[in-house]
Amino acid sequence: MELGFVGFGRMGGNMVKRLLGRGHKIAVYARKREVRAEAAALGATPAESIEDLAAKLAPPRVLWLMIPAGPPVDDTLRELMPLLAPQDIIVDGGNSNYKDSIRRAQAAQARQISYIDAGTSGGIWGLQVGYCLMVGGEAAAVRRVEPAFRDLAPEGGYLHAGPSGAGHFVKMIHNGIEYGMLQAYAEGFAILHEAPFKLDLHAISALWNRGSVVRSCTWRTPGKGGGRCRRRSTATSPRR
């Protein structure tokens, strides 16, 4: 399917790469010229502005935002909304507050535009193994974007969680659980660091990655297990 992406950062860039690799047609707007050139080198169509991006897509259009939550989303929507037409779809794949997503969906609905909130998790492994997608919005709109959702996610990694706001609500709870886990690891290793013994924290972390109940989940790259889950120590892992 054809999609327009606003944002080509670490997460959005890898999502675009994954979609291009699965045959989707992608147009990308990023503020920096060198970033647009990077997107073009991968096979995406670069756009020099939000207006140019909207013009490059055939209606009904799907535009996916991968930008920081809060004012940047509202600022982008103020520029984007007047360029869209009934039946177009906006997907917010960032970490927006679910209440903001409900508000934005209502404003879009007044223009007969659908607004989907898609909580996205996957971090640096998403490009190879897929992204966990927690989606909220109207069922008909979600079905239209489903080919992209399914190609972005691993098997079983995409869920239409409910109406507008539900996706970002589920992602909020996901993040709370994740940050709680990270805090627990940090406090545990702080105690180990101050222990009355000279402990090798790296060795302990590696040890706990082998059979321990406090290990977490990582992924084998394709060709080394087919993207299946194995365990790793979250204590030394990147977040997202």
DOMARPA-759538 format. One record per residue (C-alpha): residue number from 1; residue in three letters; x, y, z. Coordinates in steps of 0.001 Angstrom, whole numbers. Layout:
REM residues N
+-----+------+---------+---------+---------+
| seq | type |      xx |      yy |      zz |
+-----+------+---------+---------+---------+
| NUM |  ala |       X |       Y |       Z |
...
+-----+------+---------+---------+---------+
REM end
This chain:
REM residues 240
+-----+------+---------+---------+---------+
| seq | type |      xx |      yy |      zz |
+-----+------+---------+---------+---------+
|   1 |  met |       0 |       0 |       0 |
|   2 |  glu |     995 |    3658 |    -261 |
|   3 |  leu |    1816 |    5675 |    2863 |
|   4 |  gly |    3297 |    9043 |    3704 |
|   5 |  phe |    5643 |    9290 |    6704 |
|   6 |  val |    6324 |   12435 |    8693 |
|   7 |  gly |    9526 |   11811 |   10601 |
|   8 |  phe |   12523 |    9683 |    9702 |
|   9 |  gly |   14312 |    9251 |   13010 |
|  10 |  arg |   15724 |    6064 |   14501 |
|  11 |  met |   12307 |    4437 |   14939 |
|  12 |  gly |   10514 |    5951 |   11940 |
|  13 |  gly |   13458 |    5358 |    9625 |
|  14 |  asn |   13626 |    1666 |   10434 |
|  15 |  met |    9862 |    1343 |   10042 |
|  16 |  val |   10116 |    2888 |    6583 |
|  17 |  lys |   12930 |     470 |    5710 |
|  18 |  arg |   10845 |   -2494 |    6837 |
|  19 |  leu |    7811 |   -1368 |    4836 |
|  20 |  leu |    9870 |    -684 |    1706 |
|  21 |  gly |   11383 |   -4137 |    2009 |
|  22 |  arg |    7884 |   -5617 |    1953 |
|  23 |  gly |    6792 |   -3822 |   -1173 |
|  24 |  his |    4982 |    -776 |     189 |
|  25 |  lys |    5304 |    2573 |   -1539 |
|  26 |  ile |    6470 |    5255 |     894 |
|  27 |  ala |    6816 |    9029 |     661 |
|  28 |  val |    8781 |   10708 |    3468 |
|  29 |  tyr |    8933 |   14236 |    4811 |
|  30 |  ala |   11762 |   15196 |    7148 |
|  31 |  arg |   12936 |   18706 |    7924 |
|  32 |  lys |   16615 |   18105 |    7101 |
|  33 |  arg |   17620 |   17802 |    3473 |
|  34 |  glu |   20250 |   15156 |    4236 |
|  35 |  val |   17640 |   12999 |    5965 |
|  36 |  arg |   15342 |   13270 |    2951 |
|  37 |  ala |   18271 |   12232 |     769 |
|  38 |  glu |   18844 |    9210 |    3003 |
|  39 |  ala |   15196 |    8217 |    2616 |
|  40 |  ala |   15427 |    8623 |   -1160 |
|  41 |  ala |   18506 |    6398 |   -1281 |
|  42 |  leu |   16452 |    3627 |     324 |
|  43 |  gly |   13746 |    3888 |   -2315 |
|  44 |  ala |   11292 |    6242 |    -624 |
|  45 |  thr |    9956 |    9355 |   -2331 |
|  46 |  pro |   11250 |   12465 |    -530 |
|  47 |  ala |    8949 |   15428 |     104 |
|  48 |  glu |   10228 |   18915 |     834 |
|  49 |  ser |    7245 |   19976 |    2947 |
|  50 |  ile |    4068 |   18684 |    4549 |
|  51 |  glu |    2140 |   20140 |    1600 |
|  52 |  asp |    4448 |   18385 |    -858 |
|  53 |  leu |    4002 |   15104 |    1027 |
|  54 |  ala |     212 |   15301 |     866 |
|  55 |  ala |     397 |   16130 |   -2845 |
|  56 |  lys |    2556 |   13099 |   -3606 |
|  57 |  leu |     -33 |   10635 |   -2260 |
|  58 |  ala |   -3067 |    9418 |   -4179 |
|  59 |  pro |   -6351 |    9829 |   -2280 |
|  60 |  pro |   -7630 |    8411 |     -57 |
|  61 |  arg |   -4322 |    8979 |    1702 |
|  62 |  val |   -2663 |    7462 |    4765 |
|  63 |  leu |    -172 |    9663 |    6606 |
|  64 |  trp |    1847 |    8219 |    9468 |
|  65 |  leu |    3377 |   10513 |   12099 |
|  66 |  met |    6549 |    9363 |   13873 |
|  67 |  ile |    7376 |   12524 |   15785 |
|  68 |  pro |    7700 |   13492 |   19478 |
|  69 |  ala |    4486 |   13552 |   21508 |
|  70 |  gly |    2830 |   16777 |   22616 |
|  71 |  pro |    3041 |   20140 |   20791 |
|  72 |  pro |    4998 |   18762 |   17791 |
|  73 |  val |    2008 |   16527 |   16952 |
|  74 |  asp |    -515 |   19360 |   17301 |
|  75 |  asp |    1698 |   21713 |   15283 |
|  76 |  thr |    1991 |   19131 |   12509 |
|  77 |  leu |   -1746 |   18479 |   12527 |
|  78 |  arg |   -2523 |   22184 |   12227 |
|  79 |  glu |    -447 |   22235 |    9061 |
|  80 |  leu |   -1616 |   18874 |    7753 |
|  81 |  met |   -5376 |   18882 |    8368 |
|  82 |  pro |   -6295 |   21610 |    5834 |
|  83 |  leu |   -4465 |   19636 |    3139 |
|  84 |  leu |   -6476 |   16455 |    3659 |
|  85 |  ala |   -9855 |   15336 |    2351 |
|  86 |  pro |  -12664 |   13079 |    3617 |
|  87 |  gln |  -11644 |    9412 |    3880 |
|  88 |  asp |   -7982 |   10247 |    4458 |
|  89 |  ile |   -6326 |    8616 |    7488 |
|  90 |  ile |   -3751 |    9887 |    9968 |
|  91 |  val |   -1770 |    7406 |   12078 |
|  92 |  asp |      50 |    8658 |   15165 |
|  93 |  gly |    2745 |    6090 |   15907 |
|  94 |  gly |    4399 |    8063 |   18700 |
|  95 |  asn |    3895 |    8066 |   22454 |
|  96 |  ser |    1027 |   10554 |   22602 |
|  97 |  asn |   -1155 |   10869 |   25694 |
|  98 |  tyr |   -4263 |    8807 |   25024 |
|  99 |  lys |   -6488 |   11752 |   25992 |
| 100 |  asp |   -4790 |   13851 |   23306 |
| 101 |  ser |   -5425 |   11052 |   20812 |
| 102 |  ile |   -9136 |   11026 |   21666 |
| 103 |  arg |   -9281 |   14815 |   21237 |
| 104 |  arg |   -7424 |   14703 |   17936 |
| 105 |  ala |   -9620 |   11885 |   16638 |
| 106 |  gln |  -12732 |   13937 |   17394 |
| 107 |  ala |  -11292 |   16964 |   15580 |
| 108 |  ala |  -10388 |   14794 |   12592 |
| 109 |  gln |  -13826 |   13173 |   12551 |
| 110 |  ala |  -15396 |   16627 |   12136 |
| 111 |  arg |  -13540 |   16786 |    8811 |
| 112 |  gln |  -14473 |   13167 |    7943 |
| 113 |  ile |  -10845 |   12175 |    8421 |
| 114 |  ser |   -9941 |    9081 |   10438 |
| 115 |  tyr |   -7343 |    9268 |   13207 |
| 116 |  ile |   -5593 |    6111 |   14406 |
| 117 |  asp |   -3393 |    5938 |   17496 |
| 118 |  ala |    -762 |    3234 |   17107 |
| 119 |  gly |    1417 |    2659 |   20147 |
| 120 |  thr |    4675 |    1257 |   18801 |
| 121 |  ser |    7341 |    -766 |   20583 |
| 122 |  gly |   10320 |   -2553 |   19120 |
| 123 |  gly |   13400 |    -419 |   19573 |
| 124 |  ile |   16568 |   -1301 |   17727 |
| 125 |  trp |   15327 |   -4833 |   16962 |
| 126 |  gly |   12163 |   -3727 |   15160 |
| 127 |  leu |   13661 |   -3530 |   11695 |
| 128 |  gln |   14642 |   -7195 |   11701 |
| 129 |  val |   12009 |   -8812 |   13908 |
| 130 |  gly |    9064 |   -6408 |   13775 |
| 131 |  tyr |    7246 |   -3939 |   15996 |
| 132 |  cys |    4608 |   -4586 |   18617 |
| 133 |  leu |    1657 |   -2409 |   17571 |
| 134 |  met |   -1163 |   -1400 |   19924 |
| 135 |  val |   -3797 |     253 |   17751 |
| 136 |  gly |   -6848 |    2347 |   18555 |
| 137 |  gly |   -9402 |    3814 |   16163 |
| 138 |  glu |  -12410 |    3147 |   13961 |
| 139 |  ala |  -12520 |    -438 |   12740 |
| 140 |  ala |  -12958 |     501 |    9061 |
| 141 |  ala |   -9933 |    2804 |    9104 |
| 142 |  val |   -7814 |     254 |   10946 |
| 143 |  arg |   -8698 |   -2391 |    8346 |
| 144 |  arg |   -7499 |     -86 |    5568 |
| 145 |  val |   -4093 |     329 |    7194 |
| 146 |  glu |   -3889 |   -3311 |    8290 |
| 147 |  pro |   -1539 |   -4402 |    5458 |
| 148 |  ala |    1070 |   -2003 |    6846 |
| 149 |  phe |     379 |   -3012 |   10453 |
| 150 |  arg |     813 |   -6682 |    9612 |
| 151 |  asp |    4034 |   -6121 |    7690 |
| 152 |  leu |    5490 |   -3979 |   10471 |
| 153 |  ala |    4639 |   -6488 |   13202 |
| 154 |  pro |    5916 |  -10019 |   13818 |
| 155 |  glu |    3310 |  -12780 |   13861 |
| 156 |  gly |     829 |  -12004 |   16624 |
| 157 |  gly |    2443 |   -8594 |   17243 |
| 158 |  tyr |    -415 |   -6345 |   16114 |
| 159 |  leu |   -3691 |   -5752 |   17959 |
| 160 |  his |   -6652 |   -3480 |   17348 |
| 161 |  ala |   -7115 |   -2705 |   21037 |
| 162 |  gly |  -10306 |    -643 |   20769 |
| 163 |  pro |  -11647 |    2824 |   19859 |
| 164 |  ser |   -9659 |    6038 |   19586 |
| 165 |  gly |   -7206 |    6379 |   22448 |
| 166 |  ala |   -7140 |    2666 |   23303 |
| 167 |  gly |   -3870 |    2027 |   21489 |
| 168 |  his |   -1999 |    4804 |   23244 |
| 169 |  phe |   -3581 |    3873 |   26585 |
| 170 |  val |   -2255 |     301 |   26238 |
| 171 |  lys |    1165 |    1687 |   25208 |
| 172 |  met |    1165 |    3972 |   28273 |
| 173 |  ile |     687 |     985 |   30569 |
| 174 |  his |    3316 |    -930 |   28566 |
| 175 |  asn |    5780 |    1913 |   29163 |
| 176 |  gly |    4946 |    2045 |   32865 |
| 177 |  ile |    5701 |   -1660 |   33218 |
| 178 |  glu |    8919 |   -1260 |   31234 |
| 179 |  tyr |   10146 |    1707 |   33297 |
| 180 |  gly |    9300 |    -142 |   36516 |
| 181 |  met |   11389 |   -3084 |   35351 |
| 182 |  leu |   14272 |    -814 |   34409 |
| 183 |  gln |   14089 |     946 |   37782 |
| 184 |  ala |   14184 |   -2403 |   39577 |
| 185 |  tyr |   17272 |   -3441 |   37588 |
| 186 |  ala |   18935 |     -84 |   38288 |
| 187 |  glu |   18275 |    -296 |   42026 |
| 188 |  gly |   19473 |   -3896 |   42173 |
| 189 |  phe |   22728 |   -3133 |   40397 |
| 190 |  ala |   23238 |     -49 |   42568 |
| 191 |  ile |   23053 |   -2293 |   45640 |
| 192 |  leu |   25467 |   -4766 |   44036 |
| 193 |  his |   27839 |   -1889 |   43291 |
| 194 |  glu |   27851 |    -862 |   46966 |
| 195 |  ala |   28088 |   -4442 |   48282 |
| 196 |  pro |   30759 |   -5439 |   50838 |
| 197 |  phe |   32316 |   -7570 |   48095 |
| 198 |  lys |   34220 |   -6730 |   44929 |
| 199 |  leu |   31626 |   -7937 |   42459 |
| 200 |  asp |   31930 |   -8134 |   38676 |
| 201 |  leu |   28611 |   -6579 |   37639 |
| 202 |  his |   29135 |   -7425 |   33968 |
| 203 |  ala |   29673 |  -11084 |   34845 |
| 204 |  ile |   26583 |  -11091 |   37065 |
| 205 |  ser |   24497 |   -9572 |   34268 |
| 206 |  ala |   25798 |  -12220 |   31848 |
| 207 |  leu |   25106 |  -14924 |   34415 |
| 208 |  trp |   21505 |  -13814 |   34901 |
| 209 |  asn |   21036 |  -14049 |   31157 |
| 210 |  arg |   21454 |  -17841 |   31415 |
| 211 |  gly |   18430 |  -19474 |   33009 |
| 212 |  ser |   17596 |  -16828 |   35603 |
| 213 |  val |   13978 |  -15817 |   36187 |
| 214 |  val |   14951 |  -12114 |   36010 |
| 215 |  arg |   16166 |  -12300 |   32446 |
| 216 |  ser |   14142 |  -10546 |   29747 |
| 217 |  cys |   13451 |  -11086 |   26052 |
| 218 |  thr |   15594 |  -10348 |   23033 |
| 219 |  trp |   15451 |  -11632 |   19461 |
| 220 |  arg |   17565 |  -13726 |   17212 |
| 221 |  thr |   18216 |  -12136 |   13856 |
| 222 |  pro |   16723 |  -13828 |   10763 |
| 223 |  gly |   18813 |  -16840 |    9816 |
| 224 |  lys |   19768 |  -17464 |   13439 |
| 225 |  gly |   16479 |  -18707 |   14732 |
| 226 |  gly |   14024 |  -17088 |   12352 |
| 227 |  gly |   13248 |  -14089 |   14581 |
| 228 |  arg |   12244 |  -16252 |   17534 |
| 229 |  cys |   12359 |  -14933 |   21078 |
| 230 |  arg |   15215 |  -15782 |   23387 |
| 231 |  arg |   16245 |  -14244 |   26680 |
| 232 |  arg |   18525 |  -11385 |   27550 |
| 233 |  ser |   19334 |   -9210 |   30526 |
| 234 |  thr |   17305 |   -6012 |   30312 |
| 235 |  ala |   19767 |   -4417 |   32702 |
| 236 |  thr |   22153 |   -3679 |   29855 |
| 237 |  ser |   19673 |   -3218 |   27009 |
| 238 |  pro |   18498 |    -114 |   25118 |
| 239 |  arg |   14961 |    1088 |   25731 |
| 240 |  arg |   11884 |    1855 |   23601 |
+-----+------+---------+---------+---------+
REM end
